């Protein structure tokens, strides 16, 4: 019984670390990762056939950076290099 209480208390905390790792690992491999907000949790569960005993906590997109020229003109203006150090 104590294990179940402890498990229920920490599962969201542990999940946040797994989400963070999902951002860092692809970035070290040259991929771009973005968090998505405003999605429909219920539809995500239904469309991805996620069982009820699992929690939908976040959605992320992972892909390769495309050419700036593929963006609409208003977004091209916002696409500038930053001064962050690259992941190694």
N, C-alpha and C positions, 0 to 999 in steps of 0.2 A: 504494500500500500504506500509506503513512503517513497519507493522508487517512482511510482506513477505520479505522485504529487511533484516530485523533483523534476521528472521528465516534462510534465506539462508546464512547469514554471520556466524552464530554460529553452524550450524548442524554438521560440521566435528569436531569441538571442543568438542561438547557434545558426539559425537560418540566415541571419543578417551577415554573418561571417562567410557563409557559403556564397551568398550573393556578391559580396565584396570580392571574393576569390574569382567569381565568374567575370568580374570586370578586369582584374589585374592580369590573370593568366593569358587571355587572348591579346591584351595590349602588348605583352612582352613578345608576342609572335607576329606583330605588325598588323593586327586587326583593329578595327574601330568598334567600340562598344558604347551603346547609349541605353540609358534607362527610359522606360516608357511609363507615363502616368496617364490617368484618365481612361484606362481601358475598362471594359466590362468584365468584372471578376466572374460573374455567373456564366457569361457566354464563353469566356476562356475555359472554364471548367468543362462546359458542355462540348465545345468544339474540339478541345484537346483530349476529351474523355478522361479527365482527371478524377480518380475515385474520391468519394466523400471523406475518406479518412486521411486525405492529403490536403494541405492548405495552399491556396494560390496566394503567394506573398508579393511577387514582383514579376515584371516582364522586361526583358532586355532584347535588344537587337544586336547582332554581331555580323560584321561584314568587312569588306575591303574598301578603303577610301577610293572613290572614283575621281575622275578629272573635275576640276572646278567648273569647267565649261559645260558640264552636264546639268548644272544647277540653273534655276531661273535667275534672270539678271538681279533681282532684288536680294537673293540669297548669296550670289557671287560676291556682292559688296561686303557681306559679313564674314566671308570665308578668308580669314587672314591667319598667317602663322602666329603662334604664340611663343613666349619665352620659356616654356616648360622644358625641362630636361627630358629626353626620350627614355623610355624604359629600356633596360639592358638585360 
